[in-house]
Amino acid sequence: MRVQWLPEIDSTNRELVRLAALGGVEHLTALATTNQTAGRGRLGRTWTAPAGTTIAVSVFIAGGPDAPAFATRMAWLPLAAGLAMTRTVRSLLPGRPVSLKWPNDVQVDGLKVSGILGEIVPAAGAVLGAGLNLTMSREQLPVATATSLTLEGAGPEDLVERAASAYLSELESAWRAFEEAGFDPEAGLRASVSAVCGTIGRDVRVELPDGSELFGVAEAIDAEGRLVVGDESGRRAVAAGDVTHLRHR
C-alpha cells in the first residue's frame, strides 16, 4: 500500500475523493495526517481535534459502479475497515474490551475511539476514511462518550507509526481476503465482522434516515451488511442508521 503523509489538511477523505475523481490515484493509495482541520464523520457530523492528538487515514479502493460485485463491495467495505480498526486497537490495547459498534465505530469498553466514513467516487471506486484518537486528554475529547488510546493505557512511544502501520496492514489483509473470495462475504468476512461486533445481542435504538426510530434487539448482520433488528412485530434489516446501545441482554 502506498502512503502519503501530509503535515496538515482540511480532510483526507475530501482530498482523496478529489484526486480519485481526476483519475490520478492508484488502487490502495492512502493519505494520512495527524492534523486534520475539517474532518467529516457519518451523517454529516464534523470531526476536529487538537493537532497531533489523532490520526486520520483515507484509502482509495479502485473499482467503479460497472465493476463486478461493486454494490456488494460498497456495503461491506466500511465494515471491513471497522474490522481492521477493531483488530488494530486490540493489538494496541491488549486485554481491554474493544469491539465494533455497527456499522463502523470502534469502542473501548463502550467509549468511542475511532470512526469510519466510506464515500463513493463515481466511475472510480470508493474512499474509506478512518479517524483514531491517539493521545487526546479527557479535557480534549469532544464528548463524554469518547476516549483515546493513551487514556485506555496505550504507551505514547511511536504510537502514530504503530497505529497507522497496524491499521493499513489489517485493512489490506481484509481487502485481499475479500477480493480472493470473489467479494462473497459468506466466505469469511461476515463471520469475522460479526465476531467483533458488540452490537449483536444488545437492545438498541436505531435512528433511521427518515427521522423515525426503531427499538429492538440487534440479532445479526445479514449477507448485505445490514443490521437485523427484532422486536415484537418481527425482524427488520437496517442498511443505515445511528445506533445507540441501550443495555446488555
Steps between C-alpha positions, in 0.01 A plus 500: 500500500630845404473756782540877475539687828372857510606754766152658494183478293135588533378145430690194377174356365412814309846522343516132405150511350608803295816329376320174423234683300780645284628150432843551648492258795609138503310222674581478874650848521477662845514859628575550868549788742504582870361847436161493327328836529154429356437130530162345429317217670191298422164673455666831416666548838820702532809346654784715635776452756814678623795452263703189570246329725324290235574333170284521188556244224314468169547214254388480137342173385482480119202358312217715366126425493540293182746262665368158605351482849551873560176533700603208721843649550362840597271350762787311661800729455425728798432192712831350386671825601325482837626144541855611415486787748355279774787256454745791501370647825499155661866460408581837659287436810549132580249372753264796470136448385514632143207446262332628187172691533304450179556630246856620558581667831769336711448512875706423807273390780213690337695821428570601140864510398464484121251555218486406132352692206462344154434710189429393143706657222281465187658292223817459707438309823475600863694673776510363853586757766588415859563723799671367813543685830861455605607725786200722573460588866166474678457876462569490125240236420202642308241299694486304825439176309841516325845387606855476366765232483721658765206549737435127467860408576692504171857619520560824307835387356482474120121483531432672167724259311372193684135590453532594132710197412267257677183649353622515141634146524173369646292687241705373207483147639122518537461643151725238340309219670168648386632538147636144489159374615337662198350772722282242672453606865390146588856381432618645830448876518148489647607255768809706586305825526225334704759355739630844601165683485387602848160609368377146439295377794439850635175687546533795264334819383558572131439853372410445135578742213133603474501617863309205643633269771517125528531321833589133532773243536791503254496138391752473218673657201349364179667411170463860377669649807171622648421485871209266571285636786219297651206614710148378581386573144775301328845559355624794294829543312648850535744622235574840658431662835646635822509220760489548876575204726238499775612214721639149496256217444 
